[in-house]
Amino acid sequence: ILFAIILGLYAYVRNTAGAHGLSGDYNYNISHLPFNIFGNLAGYLSTSILGLWVIPYYNFFRQYLREQIGLALSILVFISAGLVFIRKKLQVLGNKKPILLLGLSVVSLLPYLGLGNLSERYALLASSFLAILMVHVLESGVLRLTVNKKKAYVVLGVIILIIGFWYQKDLGKSIQNWKNAGDTSRKIIYAVKDNYRFFPKESNLFFANIPLRFERSWVFPVGLPEALWFVYRDETLNVKQVKSIEEGLKVAENLPNSHVYSLEDNELKEVTFKDFEVKIVK
């Protein structure tokens, strides 16, 4: 009952705040639920263990299997049978730690497995259990293959260092992408802020060619109107992202106090109505 009350209050707060609702890939589809659960689980496990470089391949296979339901169903049955076999084998060996760690990873992913998309931030908690699981598997394997324990731990340390450098390279690329995304979003906000101390009431701002993301790092899929609200605190300011400069100019032509902006060569430019004249906003 307590949790039901909390969930009700949470739904009320989200609705009042105008937060993202349950729709599209951020909702559950009952008919797709089994495939989404196994698909997302495979994606989260593979990215947590191998790194983000597997995501393009994962997306390709997921899209392909959406059109090959029979093949997808066969793979699900095969994987399920394999997991049951591995579980029984581990029970015979008396090693319950892998089952526990893998179970904790799956439990921490439960809210997200039914969704129609994969987002690596959801795997943060699950990846910690998988990291412990990987070390346990490596440790068990090396100790079984090596009689001398000291030598075994030296080998284990070398393996972990190699894996660490591999992950670091992947992480470095991801950090650079997030830096680029942050620099771009900041440049957009400051370009407007530094050139326009205020806008008249009920002004209309249209933004074209704003990138959604750099690879897996988001820029402005949503949130640009909210960001500019924090700058101007004007409830009447109408901010919209459009697909092209032409679309922005066409809509803005019939509206008073309208400005059209476009991100070109990582610089925000204001597009005027006369002959598509472009003025760079530095």
DOFI-293545 format. One record per residue (C-alpha): x, y, z. Coordinates in steps of 0.25 Angstrom, whole numbers. Example, Ala and Ser with C-alpha at 12.3 -4.5 7.8 and 13.67 -1.06 7.14 Angstrom:
<pts>
<pt><u>49</u><v>-18</v><w>31</w></pt>
<pt><u>55</u><v>-4</v><w>29</w></pt>
</pts>
This chain:
<pts>
<pt><u>0</u><v>0</v><w>0</w></pt>
<pt><u>11</u><v>10</v><w>4</w></pt>
<pt><u>18</u><v>7</v><w>-10</w></pt>
<pt><u>5</u><v>9</v><w>-17</w></pt>
<pt><u>3</u><v>23</v><w>-10</w></pt>
<pt><u>18</u><v>27</v><w>-14</w></pt>
<pt><u>16</u><v>22</v><w>-28</w></pt>
<pt><u>3</u><v>31</v><w>-29</w></pt>
<pt><u>10</u><v>43</v><w>-24</w></pt>
<pt><u>22</u><v>41</v><w>-33</w></pt>
<pt><u>12</u><v>40</v><w>-45</w></pt>
<pt><u>5</u><v>53</v><w>-40</w></pt>
<pt><u>19</u><v>60</v><w>-39</w></pt>
<pt><u>23</u><v>56</v><w>-53</w></pt>
<pt><u>10</u><v>60</v><w>-59</w></pt>
<pt><u>10</u><v>73</v><w>-52</w></pt>
<pt><u>25</u><v>76</v><w>-57</w></pt>
<pt><u>21</u><v>72</v><w>-71</w></pt>
<pt><u>32</u><v>61</v><w>-71</w></pt>
<pt><u>34</u><v>51</v><w>-82</w></pt>
<pt><u>22</u><v>42</v><w>-83</w></pt>
<pt><u>21</u><v>27</v><w>-86</w></pt>
<pt><u>21</u><v>26</v><w>-101</w></pt>
<pt><u>29</u><v>20</v><w>-112</w></pt>
<pt><u>42</u><v>13</v><w>-108</w></pt>
<pt><u>40</u><v>18</v><w>-94</w></pt>
<pt><u>27</u><v>10</v><w>-92</w></pt>
<pt><u>24</u><v>-5</v><w>-91</w></pt>
<pt><u>18</u><v>-13</v><w>-102</w></pt>
<pt><u>12</u><v>-26</v><w>-97</w></pt>
<pt><u>13</u><v>-33</v><w>-111</w></pt>
<pt><u>28</u><v>-29</v><w>-112</w></pt>
<pt><u>31</u><v>-31</v><w>-97</w></pt>
<pt><u>38</u><v>-45</v><w>-98</w></pt>
<pt><u>46</u><v>-41</v><w>-110</w></pt>
<pt><u>50</u><v>-27</v><w>-103</w></pt>
<pt><u>54</u><v>-34</v><w>-90</w></pt>
<pt><u>63</u><v>-44</v><w>-97</w></pt>
<pt><u>68</u><v>-34</v><w>-107</w></pt>
<pt><u>71</u><v>-23</v><w>-96</w></pt>
<pt><u>77</u><v>-33</v><w>-87</w></pt>
<pt><u>87</u><v>-38</v><w>-98</w></pt>
<pt><u>90</u><v>-23</v><w>-101</w></pt>
<pt><u>93</u><v>-19</v><w>-86</w></pt>
<pt><u>101</u><v>-31</v><w>-83</w></pt>
<pt><u>109</u><v>-30</v><w>-96</w></pt>
<pt><u>112</u><v>-15</v><w>-95</w></pt>
<pt><u>115</u><v>-16</v><w>-80</w></pt>
<pt><u>126</u><v>-27</v><w>-83</w></pt>
<pt><u>131</u><v>-24</v><w>-96</w></pt>
<pt><u>129</u><v>-9</v><w>-97</w></pt>
<pt><u>121</u><v>2</v><w>-105</w></pt>
<pt><u>127</u><v>-2</v><w>-118</w></pt>
<pt><u>117</u><v>-14</v><w>-119</w></pt>
<pt><u>105</u><v>-5</v><w>-119</w></pt>
<pt><u>105</u><v>-3</v><w>-135</w></pt>
<pt><u>106</u><v>-18</v><w>-137</w></pt>
<pt><u>95</u><v>-20</v><w>-126</w></pt>
<pt><u>86</u><v>-10</v><w>-133</w></pt>
<pt><u>88</u><v>-17</v><w>-147</w></pt>
<pt><u>84</u><v>-31</v><w>-141</w></pt>
<pt><u>73</u><v>-26</v><w>-133</w></pt>
<pt><u>67</u><v>-19</v><w>-146</w></pt>
<pt><u>69</u><v>-31</v><w>-154</w></pt>
<pt><u>63</u><v>-41</v><w>-144</w></pt>
<pt><u>50</u><v>-31</v><w>-143</w></pt>
<pt><u>47</u><v>-36</v><w>-157</w></pt>
<pt><u>51</u><v>-50</v><w>-155</w></pt>
<pt><u>42</u><v>-54</v><w>-143</w></pt>
<pt><u>44</u><v>-69</v><w>-145</w></pt>
<pt><u>59</u><v>-68</v><w>-145</w></pt>
<pt><u>58</u><v>-59</v><w>-132</w></pt>
<pt><u>49</u><v>-69</v><w>-125</w></pt>
<pt><u>59</u><v>-81</v><w>-128</w></pt>
<pt><u>70</u><v>-72</v><w>-123</w></pt>
<pt><u>62</u><v>-70</v><w>-110</w></pt>
<pt><u>59</u><v>-84</v><w>-108</w></pt>
<pt><u>74</u><v>-88</v><w>-110</w></pt>
<pt><u>79</u><v>-77</v><w>-101</w></pt>
<pt><u>69</u><v>-81</v><w>-90</w></pt>
<pt><u>73</u><v>-96</v><w>-91</w></pt>
<pt><u>88</u><v>-92</v><w>-90</w></pt>
<pt><u>85</u><v>-84</v><w>-78</w></pt>
<pt><u>78</u><v>-95</v><w>-71</w></pt>
<pt><u>89</u><v>-105</v><w>-74</w></pt>
<pt><u>100</u><v>-95</v><w>-69</w></pt>
<pt><u>92</u><v>-93</v><w>-56</w></pt>
<pt><u>91</u><v>-108</v><w>-54</w></pt>
<pt><u>106</u><v>-110</v><w>-56</w></pt>
<pt><u>109</u><v>-99</v><w>-46</w></pt>
<pt><u>100</u><v>-105</v><w>-36</w></pt>
<pt><u>107</u><v>-118</v><w>-38</w></pt>
<pt><u>121</u><v>-111</v><w>-36</w></pt>
<pt><u>115</u><v>-104</v><w>-23</w></pt>
<pt><u>119</u><v>-91</v><w>-29</w></pt>
<pt><u>107</u><v>-82</v><w>-26</w></pt>
<pt><u>114</u><v>-68</v><w>-27</w></pt>
<pt><u>112</u><v>-67</v><w>-42</w></pt>
<pt><u>97</u><v>-70</v><w>-41</w></pt>
<pt><u>96</u><v>-59</v><w>-30</w></pt>
<pt><u>104</u><v>-48</v><w>-37</w></pt>
<pt><u>97</u><v>-51</v><w>-51</w></pt>
<pt><u>83</u><v>-51</v><w>-44</w></pt>
<pt><u>86</u><v>-38</v><w>-37</w></pt>
<pt><u>90</u><v>-32</v><w>-50</w></pt>
<pt><u>77</u><v>-36</v><w>-57</w></pt>
<pt><u>69</u><v>-32</v><w>-45</w></pt>
<pt><u>75</u><v>-18</v><w>-45</w></pt>
<pt><u>71</u><v>-17</v><w>-60</w></pt>
<pt><u>57</u><v>-22</v><w>-58</w></pt>
<pt><u>50</u><v>-8</v><w>-60</w></pt>
<pt><u>57</u><v>-6</v><w>-73</w></pt>
<pt><u>57</u><v>-19</v><w>-80</w></pt>
<pt><u>43</u><v>-17</v><w>-85</w></pt>
<pt><u>46</u><v>-4</v><w>-92</w></pt>
<pt><u>47</u><v>-3</v><w>-107</w></pt>
<pt><u>61</u><v>3</v><w>-107</w></pt>
<pt><u>75</u><v>1</v><w>-100</w></pt>
<pt><u>82</u><v>12</v><w>-92</w></pt>
<pt><u>95</u><v>9</v><w>-86</w></pt>
<pt><u>92</u><v>18</v><w>-74</w></pt>
<pt><u>82</u><v>8</v><w>-69</w></pt>
<pt><u>93</u><v>-3</v><w>-68</w></pt>
<pt><u>101</u><v>5</v><w>-58</w></pt>
<pt><u>97</u><v>-3</v><w>-46</w></pt>
<pt><u>97</u><v>-17</v><w>-53</w></pt>
<pt><u>111</u><v>-14</v><w>-59</w></pt>
<pt><u>116</u><v>-14</v><w>-45</w></pt>
<pt><u>111</u><v>-28</v><w>-42</w></pt>
<pt><u>116</u><v>-32</v><w>-56</w></pt>
<pt><u>130</u><v>-27</v><w>-53</w></pt>
<pt><u>131</u><v>-35</v><w>-40</w></pt>
<pt><u>126</u><v>-47</v><w>-48</w></pt>
<pt><u>137</u><v>-45</v><w>-58</w></pt>
<pt><u>148</u><v>-45</v><w>-48</w></pt>
<pt><u>142</u><v>-57</v><w>-41</w></pt>
<pt><u>142</u><v>-65</v><w>-54</w></pt>
<pt><u>156</u><v>-60</v><w>-57</w></pt>
<pt><u>161</u><v>-64</v><w>-44</w></pt>
<pt><u>155</u><v>-77</v><w>-43</w></pt>
<pt><u>160</u><v>-81</v><w>-57</w></pt>
<pt><u>174</u><v>-76</v><w>-55</w></pt>
<pt><u>175</u><v>-83</v><w>-41</w></pt>
<pt><u>170</u><v>-96</v><w>-48</w></pt>
<pt><u>180</u><v>-95</v><w>-59</w></pt>
<pt><u>192</u><v>-91</v><w>-50</w></pt>
<pt><u>197</u><v>-99</v><w>-38</w></pt>
<pt><u>205</u><v>-88</v><w>-32</w></pt>
<pt><u>196</u><v>-78</v><w>-26</w></pt>
<pt><u>206</u><v>-66</v><w>-27</w></pt>
<pt><u>208</u><v>-69</v><w>-41</w></pt>
<pt><u>193</u><v>-70</v><w>-43</w></pt>
<pt><u>191</u><v>-56</v><w>-37</w></pt>
<pt><u>202</u><v>-50</v><w>-46</w></pt>
<pt><u>195</u><v>-55</v><w>-58</w></pt>
<pt><u>182</u><v>-51</v><w>-53</w></pt>
<pt><u>187</u><v>-37</v><w>-51</w></pt>
<pt><u>193</u><v>-36</v><w>-65</w></pt>
<pt><u>180</u><v>-40</v><w>-71</w></pt>
<pt><u>172</u><v>-30</v><w>-63</w></pt>
<pt><u>182</u><v>-19</v><w>-67</w></pt>
<pt><u>180</u><v>-22</v><w>-82</w></pt>
<pt><u>165</u><v>-22</v><w>-80</w></pt>
<pt><u>166</u><v>-9</v><w>-73</w></pt>
<pt><u>174</u><v>-2</v><w>-84</w></pt>
<pt><u>164</u><v>-7</v><w>-94</w></pt>
<pt><u>152</u><v>-1</v><w>-86</w></pt>
<pt><u>160</u><v>11</v><w>-83</w></pt>
<pt><u>161</u><v>14</v><w>-98</w></pt>
<pt><u>147</u><v>12</v><w>-100</w></pt>
<pt><u>144</u><v>21</v><w>-88</w></pt>
<pt><u>153</u><v>32</v><w>-93</w></pt>
<pt><u>145</u><v>32</v><w>-107</w></pt>
<pt><u>132</u><v>33</v><w>-99</w></pt>
<pt><u>137</u><v>44</v><w>-90</w></pt>
<pt><u>142</u><v>52</v><w>-102</w></pt>
<pt><u>128</u><v>50</v><w>-109</w></pt>
<pt><u>121</u><v>55</v><w>-96</w></pt>
<pt><u>131</u><v>67</v><w>-96</w></pt>
<pt><u>127</u><v>71</v><w>-110</w></pt>
<pt><u>113</u><v>69</v><w>-107</w></pt>
<pt><u>114</u><v>78</v><w>-95</w></pt>
<pt><u>122</u><v>89</v><w>-102</w></pt>
<pt><u>112</u><v>89</v><w>-114</w></pt>
<pt><u>100</u><v>91</v><w>-104</w></pt>
<pt><u>107</u><v>102</v><w>-96</w></pt>
<pt><u>111</u><v>109</v><w>-109</w></pt>
<pt><u>97</u><v>109</v><w>-114</w></pt>
<pt><u>92</u><v>115</v><w>-101</w></pt>
<pt><u>103</u><v>125</v><w>-99</w></pt>
<pt><u>102</u><v>130</v><w>-114</w></pt>
<pt><u>87</u><v>134</v><w>-112</w></pt>
<pt><u>89</u><v>139</v><w>-98</w></pt>
<pt><u>101</u><v>148</v><w>-101</w></pt>
<pt><u>95</u><v>154</v><w>-114</w></pt>
<pt><u>81</u><v>156</v><w>-108</w></pt>
<pt><u>80</u><v>162</v><w>-94</w></pt>
<pt><u>64</u><v>160</v><w>-95</w></pt>
<pt><u>54</u><v>157</v><w>-105</w></pt>
<pt><u>40</u><v>164</v><w>-107</w></pt>
<pt><u>28</u><v>157</v><w>-100</w></pt>
<pt><u>23</u><v>145</v><w>-109</w></pt>
<pt><u>35</u><v>144</v><w>-117</w></pt>
<pt><u>38</u><v>132</v><w>-126</w></pt>
<pt><u>51</u><v>125</v><w>-127</w></pt>
<pt><u>53</u><v>114</v><w>-137</w></pt>
<pt><u>66</u><v>105</v><w>-137</w></pt>
<pt><u>70</u><v>97</v><w>-149</w></pt>
<pt><u>82</u><v>86</v><w>-151</w></pt>
<pt><u>83</u><v>84</v><w>-136</w></pt>
<pt><u>90</u><v>71</v><w>-134</w></pt>
<pt><u>83</u><v>60</v><w>-126</w></pt>
<pt><u>96</u><v>54</v><w>-121</w></pt>
<pt><u>110</u><v>51</v><w>-124</w></pt>
<pt><u>110</u><v>36</v><w>-125</w></pt>
<pt><u>104</u><v>32</v><w>-112</w></pt>
<pt><u>105</u><v>45</v><w>-105</w></pt>
<pt><u>93</u><v>54</v><w>-105</w></pt>
<pt><u>92</u><v>69</v><w>-109</w></pt>
<pt><u>78</u><v>73</v><w>-110</w></pt>
<pt><u>68</u><v>62</v><w>-113</w></pt>
<pt><u>59</u><v>70</v><w>-104</w></pt>
<pt><u>61</u><v>81</v><w>-94</w></pt>
<pt><u>65</u><v>93</v><w>-102</w></pt>
<pt><u>53</u><v>101</v><w>-98</w></pt>
<pt><u>55</u><v>98</v><w>-84</w></pt>
<pt><u>70</u><v>102</v><w>-85</w></pt>
<pt><u>66</u><v>116</v><w>-91</w></pt>
<pt><u>55</u><v>118</v><w>-80</w></pt>
<pt><u>66</u><v>117</v><w>-70</w></pt>
<pt><u>73</u><v>129</v><w>-77</w></pt>
<pt><u>61</u><v>138</v><w>-79</w></pt>
<pt><u>51</u><v>133</v><w>-69</w></pt>
<pt><u>40</u><v>137</v><w>-80</w></pt>
<pt><u>28</u><v>128</v><w>-80</w></pt>
<pt><u>23</u><v>134</v><w>-93</w></pt>
<pt><u>36</u><v>131</v><w>-101</w></pt>
<pt><u>33</u><v>120</v><w>-111</w></pt>
<pt><u>45</u><v>111</v><w>-115</w></pt>
<pt><u>44</u><v>100</v><w>-125</w></pt>
<pt><u>54</u><v>91</v><w>-133</w></pt>
<pt><u>51</u><v>90</v><w>-147</w></pt>
<pt><u>57</u><v>80</v><w>-158</w></pt>
<pt><u>62</u><v>91</v><w>-167</w></pt>
<pt><u>65</u><v>105</v><w>-169</w></pt>
<pt><u>54</u><v>106</v><w>-180</w></pt>
<pt><u>44</u><v>100</v><w>-170</w></pt>
<pt><u>48</u><v>110</v><w>-159</w></pt>
<pt><u>47</u><v>122</v><w>-169</w></pt>
<pt><u>34</u><v>118</v><w>-175</w></pt>
<pt><u>27</u><v>117</v><w>-161</w></pt>
<pt><u>34</u><v>130</v><w>-155</w></pt>
<pt><u>30</u><v>138</v><w>-167</w></pt>
<pt><u>16</u><v>139</v><w>-162</w></pt>
<pt><u>19</u><v>141</v><w>-148</w></pt>
<pt><u>24</u><v>154</v><w>-141</w></pt>
<pt><u>37</u><v>155</v><w>-133</w></pt>
<pt><u>42</u><v>143</v><w>-140</w></pt>
<pt><u>57</u><v>138</v><w>-141</w></pt>
<pt><u>63</u><v>126</v><w>-148</w></pt>
<pt><u>76</u><v>120</v><w>-144</w></pt>
<pt><u>84</u><v>109</v><w>-150</w></pt>
<pt><u>97</u><v>102</v><w>-145</w></pt>
<pt><u>107</u><v>102</v><w>-157</w></pt>
<pt><u>121</u><v>97</v><w>-155</w></pt>
<pt><u>119</u><v>97</v><w>-140</w></pt>
<pt><u>115</u><v>112</v><w>-140</w></pt>
<pt><u>101</u><v>117</v><w>-137</w></pt>
<pt><u>97</u><v>126</v><w>-148</w></pt>
<pt><u>84</u><v>134</v><w>-149</w></pt>
<pt><u>77</u><v>133</v><w>-163</w></pt>
<pt><u>70</u><v>146</v><w>-168</w></pt>
<pt><u>58</u><v>146</v><w>-177</w></pt>
<pt><u>65</u><v>154</v><w>-188</w></pt>
<pt><u>71</u><v>145</v><w>-198</w></pt>
<pt><u>75</u><v>135</v><w>-187</w></pt>
<pt><u>86</u><v>145</v><w>-183</w></pt>
<pt><u>94</u><v>138</v><w>-172</w></pt>
<pt><u>99</u><v>146</v><w>-160</w></pt>
<pt><u>109</u><v>139</v><w>-151</w></pt>
<pt><u>106</u><v>140</v><w>-136</w></pt>
<pt><u>120</u><v>139</v><w>-130</w></pt>
</pts>
